[in-house]
Amino acid sequence: MQDATQILSYLSKISVLYVEDDKFTQDEVRYFLETKVKNFYCANNGQEGLDIFYKESIDVIITDIQMPILTGLDMAKKIKEENSNIPIIITTAYNDTKYLFESINLGVSNYITKPLNLKDMIETLVSIAKSILLEKEKEQIQNILTQYKDIVDERSIISKTDINGKIIYVNRPFLEISGYKKEELLGKPHSIIRHPDIKKDFFLSMWHLIKNEKKSWQGEVKNQAKDGSAYYLDMIIKPILDMDGNIVEFISLSNDITYLMQTKEYFKKQTEKKSLDLDSSLNIIEQYENAIDKSNIIIRLDLNRKITYVNDAFVNCLGYTKDEIIGCDYSILKQTNLKKDEYEKKIKAIFSKDGWKGKITNTSKNGDLLHFDVHTFPLKDTKGNIFEYLGIRHDITEIVNLHKEVEKTQREIIYTLGDVGEYRSQETGQHVKRVAEYSKLLAKKAGLSEIEIDEIFTASPMHDIGKVGIPDSILNKPGKLDDKEWEIMKTHAQIGYEILKNSQRPMLKAAAIVSYTHHEKWDGSGYPNALRGEDIHIYGRITAIADVFDALGSDRTYKKAWSLEDILNLFNEQKGKHFDPNLIDLFMNNLDEFLEIKDTLKD
């Protein structure tokens, strides 16, 4: 059971309409609820209640059945016609199945008999309030995701095609760069913009990768606009899959790199034109250099990696003056996101004889993190000796930050899904977050890869998602479950697996494994498949320790929290029985770090 602070927190966010013709009962409920909920409205009969409902923003309705002018059930019918989802709680002294069945047919949320038990009423309201707040949170997250999509749609060149390669969507930047109207593109194959210079085999290879192998493709593409001019895109194409792994559509997201590619092509052609007058060549090259300088972020370095030149766009972006940075070593452009060995490897690639293309994160003078798409070119003399390095950058900080925000929002959605099972079982919302952090820490100590650590961190909050299929009477029973109830409760591991197993997405596949195996035991006495030892997936073995540690240390409807000493005694006793002995040793040896997480994420 939640403490009083939590209960008041839930109630303070909802508006309640109470309809009751008995003055004594009305005053009793008003006195008990009025100061606890956000707004409390009271009506003497169904018609008054209906009038208030039309006028005010109501979250929950509590109503008697038998009242003058308009009964509670008749009022409920009219309200459900306006809003079929609003929770309605019926209170009555009549223990009549006729009223009960009529209430059920109306979709009434609960049925409380008189005389009222105010404790039961509070518990019912808290449960409904949780559901309302969870739904509002989902709507808020969806609203944020829609705004993120709109930003990406505004800033990037985007198109969608169906599984047959026919265009089904293009955004405004796509129309602007291609010169076509939307009606000229929709329903047409993407080859409508293919440049004649690009061989058909190039697109066949791309199509095989994204359609047959269901993988993303990334690269540079030369297209032809409606007026015949060429334009270049740095493009990624990704197949969008449904929960069963079937392709729904393809989406491409591109950036315009026409300036860069045209410049490269120009200089290539210039070196081949031996007959071109030198003065004319220099004049044209100077104009192209000026165009490049104004449309890109430029840096030049000598063979000792000293900065010899930066353009205005560079200093405006990084915050340094030219006097502060010219003559300095390249290392002044700090890359704090890299470890020492990673930094050295990247520097070696940047200053290689073949040049380098990739992404760099630098810290500006004022400490801001800036992200760049970078091309470095080693400039060579006629004998092939490098005399200078040229770096051309594009600022992609906004896109990178947006991507991080989308990932953060996705993780919040995962926590919300994990909370569904916890809300139904009246457990705390912090439980899934603590289990995720414990699992992530234990996975690191166990030496898992970065990808595996991220997968278990993301998937472990859904370990009890299968509880959505367990009846409330069992899930929230305050006492010990009998044998039949326990067998039903154990099915939540299988239910969670069935919900998630058909997904082709790595994160949801990992969540299916966690749900299926986190109740298996090292000695083979667990469920649902009595797996033993390392036959149990490492994700399940890690989540088992994280889940039990948090569950024992927290109050639940059926028990009080254990002391830390008792929990550790149990872990030592169950080492090699319930739990993986190696993982228990890692847990014990790093106990302070787990306790720090517990203190940080208190209920």
Residue pairs with C-beta under 8 A, 6 or more apart in sequence:
1 426
1 555
1 557
2 10
2 126
2 426
2 428
6 428
6 603
7 122
7 126
8 36
10 125
10 126
10 129
10 130
10 133
11 33
11 36
11 37
11 38
11 122
11 125
11 126
11 129
12 36
12 37
12 38
13 38
13 129
13 132
13 133
14 37
14 38
14 59
14 60
14 125
14 128
14 129
14 132
15 37
15 38
15 39
15 40
15 41
15 56
15 57
15 58
15 59
15 60
16 33
16 37
16 39
16 40
16 41
16 58
16 59
16 60
16 61
16 62
16 125
17 41
17 42
17 43
17 49
17 52
17 53
17 56
17 58
17 60
17 61
17 62
17 63
18 26
18 29
18 30
18 33
18 40
18 41
18 42
18 43
18 62
18 63
19 42
19 43
19 44
19 45
19 46
19 48
19 49
19 61
19 62
19 63
19 64
19 67
19 72
19 75
20 26
20 29
20 42
20 43
20 44
20 62
20 63
20 64
20 67
20 91
21 44
21 45
21 64
21 67
21 68
22 64
25 64
25 114
25 116
26 42
26 44
28 116
28 118
29 62
29 116
29 118
29 121
30 40
30 42
32 118
33 40
34 40
37 125
38 59
39 56
39 57
41 52
41 56
41 58
43 49
43 51
43 52
44 67
45 67
45 68
45 69
45 70
46 63
46 67
46 69
46 70
46 71
46 72
46 74
46 75
47 69
47 70
47 75
48 69
49 61
49 63
49 70
49 72
49 75
50 70
50 75
50 78
50 79
52 58
53 61
53 79
53 82
54 82
58 86
59 86
59 87
59 129
59 132
60 86
60 87
60 88
60 89
60 125
60 128
60 129
60 132
61 76
61 79
61 86
61 87
61 88
61 89
62 88
62 89
62 91
62 121
63 72
63 75
63 76
63 88
63 89
63 90
63 91
64 72
64 90
64 91
64 92
65 71
65 72
65 73
65 90
65 91
65 92
65 94
65 99
66 72
66 92
66 94
72 90
72 92
73 90
73 99
73 102
73 103
73 106
76 88
76 90
76 103
76 106
76 108
77 106
79 86
79 88
80 86
80 88
80 106
80 107
84 107
87 109
87 110
87 128
87 131
87 132
88 106
88 107
88 108
88 109
89 108
89 109
89 110
89 111
89 112
89 121
89 124
89 125
89 128
90 99
90 103
90 108
90 110
90 111
90 112
91 112
91 113
91 114
91 116
92 99
92 111
92 113
92 114
93 113
93 114
93 115
95 113
100 111
103 111
109 124
109 128
110 124
110 128
112 120
112 121
112 124
127 426
130 423
131 423
134 416
134 419
134 420
134 423
137 416
138 416
141 409
141 412
141 413
141 416
144 409
145 406
145 409
148 402
148 405
148 406
148 409
151 402
152 158
152 253
152 399
152 402
153 171
154 171
154 172
154 173
155 173
155 398
155 399
156 171
156 173
156 253
156 254
156 255
156 399
157 171
157 173
157 174
157 177
157 233
157 253
157 254
157 255
157 256
158 169
158 170
158 171
158 173
158 174
158 251
158 252
158 253
158 254
159 167
159 169
159 170
159 171
159 174
159 190
159 251
159 252
160 167
160 168
160 169
160 170
160 249
160 250
160 251
160 252
161 167
161 168
161 190
161 249
161 250
161 252
162 168
162 249
162 250
163 211
163 247
163 248
163 249
163 250
165 189
165 190
165 207
165 250
166 187
166 188
166 189
167 185
167 186
167 187
167 188
167 189
167 190
167 192
168 186
168 187
168 249
169 186
170 178
170 182
170 185
170 186
175 181
175 182
175 185
177 225
177 231
177 256
178 185
178 193
178 223
178 225
178 226
178 231
179 225
179 226
179 227
179 229
180 192
180 193
180 225
180 226
184 226
185 192
190 203
191 203
193 223
193 224
193 225
194 203
194 223
194 224
195 222
195 223
195 224
195 230
196 224
197 222
197 230
198 221
198 222
206 217
206 237
209 215
209 217
210 216
210 217
210 237
210 238
210 239
210 250
211 239
211 247
211 250
214 239
214 241
214 245
214 247
214 504
215 239
216 236
216 237
216 238
216 239
217 236
217 237
218 235
218 236
218 237
219 234
219 235
220 232
220 233
220 234
220 235
220 257
220 261
221 232
221 233
221 235
221 254
222 230
222 231
222 232
222 261
223 230
223 231
223 232
223 233
224 230
224 231
225 231
230 258
230 262
231 256
231 258
232 256
232 257
232 258
232 260
232 261
232 262
233 254
233 255
233 256
233 257
234 254
234 255
234 257
234 373
235 252
235 253
235 254
236 252
236 253
236 254
237 250
237 251
237 252
238 250
238 251
238 252
238 253
239 247
239 249
239 250
240 247
240 248
240 249
240 250
240 251
241 247
241 248
241 504
241 505
242 248
243 502
243 503
243 508
244 502
244 503
244 504
245 502
245 503
245 504
255 373
255 394
259 291
259 292
259 295
259 296
260 296
260 375
260 392
263 288
263 291
263 292
266 288
267 285
267 288
270 276
270 281
270 284
270 285
273 281
292 298
292 392
293 311
293 313
294 313
296 311
296 313
296 392
296 393
296 394
297 311
297 313
297 314
297 317
297 372
297 392
297 393
297 394
297 395
298 309
298 310
298 311
298 313
298 314
298 390
298 391
298 392
298 393
299 307
299 309
299 310
299 314
299 390
299 391
299 393
300 307
300 308
300 309
300 310
300 388
300 389
300 390
300 391
301 307
301 308
301 330
301 388
301 389
301 391
302 308
302 388
302 389
303 386
303 387
303 388
305 329
305 330
305 331
305 351
305 389
306 327
306 328
306 329
306 330
307 325
307 326
307 327
307 328
307 329
307 330
307 332
308 326
308 327
308 388
309 326
310 320
310 322
310 325
310 326
314 393
315 321
315 322
315 325
317 364
317 370
317 395
318 325
318 333
318 362
318 364
318 365
318 370
319 364
319 365
319 366
319 368
320 365
324 365
325 332
330 347
333 362
334 362
334 363
335 343
335 346
335 360
335 361
335 362
335 363
336 361
336 363
336 369
337 361
337 369
338 346
338 361
346 358
346 360
349 356
349 358
350 356
350 374
350 376
350 389
350 391
351 376
351 378
351 389
352 378
353 378
353 386
354 378
355 375
355 376
355 377
355 378
356 374
356 375
356 376
357 374
357 375
357 376
358 374
359 371
359 372
359 373
359 374
359 396
360 371
360 372
360 374
360 393
361 369
361 370
361 371
361 372
362 369
362 370
362 372
363 369
363 370
364 370
369 397
370 395
370 397
371 395
371 396
371 397
371 399
371 400
371 401
372 393
372 394
372 395
372 396
372 397
373 393
373 394
373 396
374 391
374 392
374 393
375 391
375 392
375 393
376 389
376 390
376 391
376 392
377 389
377 390
377 391
377 392
378 386
378 388
378 389
379 386
379 387
379 388
379 389
379 390
380 386
380 387
381 387
411 458
414 458
414 459
414 461
414 462
414 507
415 432
415 433
415 436
415 461
417 461
417 462
417 465
418 432
418 461
418 462
418 463
418 464
418 465
419 429
419 432
420 465
420 468
421 464
421 465
421 466
421 467
421 468
421 492
422 428
422 429
422 431
422 432
422 464
423 429
424 467
424 468
424 470
424 472
424 475
424 476
425 464
425 467
425 475
425 476
425 557
426 476
426 557
427 554
427 556
428 554
428 603
430 601
430 602
430 603
431 550
431 551
431 554
432 460
432 461
432 462
432 463
433 461
433 601
434 546
434 550
434 597
434 598
434 601
435 460
435 461
435 463
435 543
435 546
435 547
435 550
436 457
436 458
436 460
436 461
437 457
437 597
437 601
438 545
438 546
438 549
438 550
438 594
438 597
439 456
439 457
439 460
439 542
439 543
439 546
440 453
440 456
440 457
440 460
441 590
441 593
441 594
441 597
442 542
442 545
442 546
442 583
442 586
442 587
443 452
443 453
443 456
443 457
443 542
444 453
445 586
445 587
445 589
445 590
446 538
446 542
446 582
446 583
446 586
448 456
448 538
452 538
455 506
455 507
455 510
455 539
456 510
456 514
456 539
456 542
456 543
458 507
458 510
458 511
459 507
459 508
459 510
459 511
459 513
459 514
459 539
460 514
460 539
460 542
460 543
460 546
462 496
462 500
462 511
462 514
462 515
463 496
463 511
463 514
463 515
463 518
463 543
463 547
464 492
464 496
464 515
464 547
465 496
465 499
465 500
465 511
465 515
466 491
466 492
466 493
466 494
466 495
466 496
466 497
466 498
466 499
466 515
467 475
467 492
467 495
467 496
468 495
469 491
469 492
469 495
470 488
470 489
470 491
470 492
470 495
471 488
474 481
474 485
474 488
474 489
475 489
476 557
477 485
477 557
477 558
478 557
478 558
479 558
480 558
481 489
490 519
490 527
490 528
491 528
493 515
493 516
493 517
493 518
493 519
493 527
493 528
494 516
494 528
496 511
496 512
496 515
496 516
497 512
497 515
497 516
499 512
499 515
500 508
500 509
500 511
500 512
500 515
501 509
501 512
501 516
503 509
503 512
510 539
513 537
513 539
513 540
514 539
514 540
514 543
516 528
516 529
516 540
517 531
517 536
517 537
517 539
517 540
517 541
517 543
517 544
518 540
518 543
518 544
518 547
519 526
519 527
519 528
519 544
520 526
520 527
520 529
520 530
520 531
520 536
520 540
520 541
520 544
521 544
521 577
521 578
521 579
522 532
522 533
522 536
522 541
522 576
522 577
522 578
522 579
522 580
522 581
523 532
523 576
523 577
523 578
524 530
524 531
524 532
524 533
525 577
525 578
526 536
526 578
536 580
541 579
541 580
541 583
542 583
544 578
544 579
545 571
545 579
545 580
545 583
545 584
545 587
548 578
548 579
549 567
549 571
549 587
549 594
550 598
552 561
552 562
552 566
552 567
552 570
553 561
553 562
553 564
553 567
553 598
554 561
554 603
555 561
562 570
564 595
568 588
568 591
571 579
571 584
571 587
571 588
572 584
572 588
575 581
575 584
575 585
587 594
